[in-house]
Amino acid sequence: MFALFFLYVLIIAVAVFVLKLILWILLIPILWTYFTISDAIGRKKKVARQRK
């Protein structure tokens, strides 16, 4: 019984770890693109202000 419970906890721990890993793999490119886009917009605004 205890061995089964331990195995169950281990499976849950691994599943949670894998899910977090997948989330990070998905989030990093999204965050990176978001920051790149906001940076590009920020640069355009700075250039527009310099021209005036």
ZALOTOR-214739 format. One record per residue (C-alpha): residue in three letters; x, y, z; residue number from 1. Coordinates in nm, 2 decimals, m for minus. Example, Ala and Ser with C-alpha at 12.3 -4.5 7.8 and 13.67 -1.06 7.14 Angstrom:
R rest     xx     yy     zz  nr
R  ALA   1.23  m0.45   0.78   1
R  SER   1.37  m0.11   0.71   2
This chain:
R rest     xx     yy     zz  nr
R  MET   0.00   0.00   0.00   1
R  PHE   0.28   0.25   0.10   2
R  ALA   0.48   0.15  m0.22   3
R  LEU   0.17   0.23  m0.43   4
R  PHE   0.12   0.56  m0.26   5
R  PHE   0.49   0.65  m0.31   6
R  LEU   0.47   0.55  m0.68   7
R  TYR   0.15   0.77  m0.72   8
R  VAL   0.32   1.07  m0.56   9
R  LEU   0.63   1.01  m0.78  10
R  ILE   0.41   1.00  m1.10  11
R  ILE   0.23   1.32  m1.00  12
R  ALA   0.56   1.49  m0.93  13
R  VAL   0.70   1.39  m1.27  14
R  ALA   0.38   1.50  m1.44  15
R  VAL   0.39   1.84  m1.27  16
R  PHE   0.76   1.88  m1.36  17
R  VAL   0.69   1.79  m1.73  18
R  LEU   0.39   2.02  m1.75  19
R  LYS   0.60   2.31  m1.61  20
R  LEU   0.88   2.23  m1.85  21
R  ILE   0.63   2.24  m2.15  22
R  LEU   0.48   2.56  m2.02  23
R  TRP   0.82   2.73  m2.00  24
R  ILE   0.92   2.60  m2.35  25
R  LEU   0.60   2.75  m2.48  26
R  LEU   0.62   3.07  m2.28  27
R  ILE   0.98   3.17  m2.35  28
R  PRO   0.93   3.22  m2.73  29
R  ILE   0.60   3.41  m2.67  30
R  LEU   0.76   3.64  m2.41  31
R  TRP   1.07   3.68  m2.63  32
R  THR   0.86   3.78  m2.93  33
R  TYR   0.64   4.01  m2.71  34
R  PHE   0.95   4.19  m2.58  35
R  THR   1.10   4.22  m2.93  36
R  ILE   0.78   4.37  m3.07  37
R  SER   0.74   4.61  m2.78  38
R  ASP   1.11   4.71  m2.83  39
R  ALA   1.06   4.77  m3.20  40
R  ILE   0.75   4.98  m3.13  41
R  GLY   0.94   5.18  m2.87  42
R  ARG   1.22   5.24  m3.12  43
R  LYS   0.97   5.36  m3.38  44
R  LYS   0.82   5.60  m3.13  45
R  LYS   1.17   5.74  m3.03  46
R  VAL   1.25   5.79  m3.40  47
R  ALA   0.92   5.96  m3.46  48
R  ARG   0.99   6.20  m3.17  49
R  GLN   1.34   6.28  m3.30  50
R  ARG   1.21   6.38  m3.65  51
R  LYS   0.97   6.64  m3.51  52
